[in-house]
Amino acid sequence: MKVCFDTSALVAALLQQHPHHSIAFPRLQAVKAGTEQGHLTTHGLAELFATLTALPLKPRLHSPDVAHLIQQSILPYFTLIPLSTDHYRDAIQLTVKQNLASGAIYDALHLIGARSAGCSILYTLNLRHFRSLAPGDSLIASP
């Protein structure tokens, strides 16, 4: 089964100290074991790096360490979904259609990317945000 992860689900899966690690980590393990086919948008890859390097953790995660973590734990196991101009246009249209603004566009990019790749599930810890973009969409799920 093809599954896509948004940033919130991957951050939780990667960090043991995250409060939702216990629910997200098994999904990452399923991808690594090959029982699920993991996908991640190119936007999600950049957002993952930005989020992990900005978290107020003690000790702080430094950019070389985050790059290494992504190289070792994500890139070998996930298929990247490149986002095109059409994907960005569709994400803007979806955001406008739902009368949303600001950061909703970033969630729309994950959703549009997952749909375009034919994923069955988009794992997120931000269910409320995604459901405001696509009410009733069965693609959206908590890990």
C-alpha positions as CSV (number, residue, x, y, z in Angstrom):
1,M,0.0,0.0,0.0
2,K,1.3,3.5,-0.9
3,V,1.3,5.8,2.0
4,C,2.4,9.5,2.2
5,F,3.6,11.2,5.4
6,D,3.3,14.9,6.2
7,T,6.0,16.5,8.3
8,S,4.1,16.2,11.6
9,A,4.0,12.4,11.3
10,L,7.7,12.1,10.4
11,V,8.9,14.4,13.1
12,A,7.0,12.3,15.7
13,A,8.3,9.0,14.2
14,L,11.9,10.2,14.2
15,L,12.1,11.7,17.7
16,Q,11.7,9.4,20.7
17,Q,10.9,12.4,23.0
18,H,8.0,13.5,20.8
19,P,4.7,12.9,22.6
20,H,3.2,11.0,19.6
21,H,6.3,8.9,18.9
22,S,4.6,5.7,20.0
23,I,1.9,6.0,17.3
24,A,4.0,7.4,14.5
25,F,7.1,5.2,14.9
26,P,5.3,1.9,13.9
27,R,4.3,3.5,10.6
28,L,7.9,4.5,9.8
29,Q,8.9,1.0,10.7
30,A,6.3,-0.5,8.3
31,V,7.9,1.6,5.5
32,K,11.4,0.5,6.5
33,A,10.2,-3.2,6.6
34,G,8.6,-2.8,3.2
35,T,5.1,-3.6,4.3
36,E,4.0,-0.1,3.3
37,Q,5.5,2.0,0.4
38,G,6.5,5.3,1.9
39,H,6.1,8.6,0.0
40,L,7.1,12.1,0.8
41,T,6.6,15.3,-1.2
42,T,9.7,17.3,-2.1
43,H,8.1,20.1,-0.1
44,G,7.8,17.7,2.9
45,L,11.4,16.9,2.7
46,A,12.4,20.6,2.9
47,E,9.8,21.1,5.7
48,L,11.2,18.1,7.6
49,F,14.7,19.6,7.5
50,A,13.4,23.0,8.5
51,T,11.3,21.7,11.4
52,L,14.0,19.4,12.9
53,T,16.6,22.1,12.8
54,A,14.3,24.7,14.5
55,L,12.9,22.6,17.3
56,P,13.8,23.9,20.8
57,L,15.3,20.6,21.9
58,K,18.1,20.1,24.5
59,P,20.5,19.4,23.0
60,R,19.6,21.1,19.8
61,L,19.6,19.2,16.5
62,H,22.2,20.8,14.2
63,S,21.8,20.9,10.5
64,P,24.6,18.3,9.7
65,D,23.0,15.8,12.2
66,V,19.5,16.4,10.7
67,A,20.9,15.9,7.2
68,H,22.5,12.7,8.3
69,L,19.3,11.5,10.0
70,I,17.3,12.2,6.8
71,Q,19.9,10.5,4.7
72,Q,19.9,7.4,6.8
73,S,16.3,7.1,8.0
74,I,14.1,8.7,5.2
75,L,15.7,8.9,1.8
76,P,16.6,5.2,1.4
77,Y,13.0,4.1,2.2
78,F,10.8,6.8,0.8
79,T,9.9,7.7,-2.8
80,L,10.0,11.5,-3.3
81,I,7.0,13.1,-5.0
82,P,8.3,16.0,-7.0
83,L,5.8,18.9,-7.0
84,S,5.2,20.7,-10.2
85,T,3.8,24.1,-11.0
86,D,0.4,22.4,-11.6
87,H,0.6,20.9,-8.0
88,Y,1.2,24.3,-6.6
89,R,-1.6,25.8,-8.6
90,D,-4.0,23.0,-7.4
91,A,-2.9,23.5,-3.8
92,I,-3.6,27.2,-4.0
93,Q,-7.0,26.5,-5.6
94,L,-7.9,24.0,-2.9
95,T,-6.9,26.4,-0.2
96,V,-9.0,29.2,-1.7
97,K,-11.9,26.9,-2.3
98,Q,-12.0,26.1,1.4
99,N,-11.6,29.8,2.3
100,L,-8.4,29.1,4.1
101,A,-5.2,31.1,4.3
102,S,-1.6,31.2,5.5
103,G,-0.1,27.8,6.4
104,A,-3.0,25.8,5.0
105,I,-1.2,26.0,1.6
106,Y,1.6,23.8,3.0
107,D,-0.9,21.1,4.1
108,A,-2.6,21.4,0.7
109,L,0.8,20.6,-1.0
110,H,1.1,17.4,1.0
111,L,-2.5,16.4,0.1
112,I,-2.2,17.3,-3.6
113,G,1.1,15.4,-3.8
114,A,-0.3,12.3,-2.0
115,R,-3.2,12.3,-4.4
116,S,-1.0,12.7,-7.5
117,A,1.2,9.8,-6.4
118,G,-1.8,7.5,-6.0
119,C,-1.3,7.1,-2.2
120,S,-4.1,5.3,-0.2
121,I,-3.2,7.1,3.0
122,L,-1.8,10.5,4.1
123,Y,-0.5,10.2,7.6
124,T,-0.7,13.3,9.7
125,L,-1.0,14.4,13.3
126,N,-2.8,17.6,12.1
127,L,-6.1,15.9,11.3
128,R,-8.2,19.1,11.9
129,H,-6.1,21.1,9.5
130,F,-6.3,18.5,6.7
131,R,-10.0,17.9,7.2
132,S,-10.7,21.6,6.8
133,L,-9.0,21.3,3.4
134,A,-10.7,18.1,2.4
135,P,-13.7,17.3,4.6
136,G,-14.6,13.6,4.5
137,D,-11.5,12.6,2.5
138,S,-10.6,9.1,3.4
139,L,-7.0,9.6,2.4
140,I,-6.3,11.6,5.6
141,A,-5.5,9.5,8.6
142,S,-3.6,9.6,11.9
143,P,-0.7,7.2,12.1
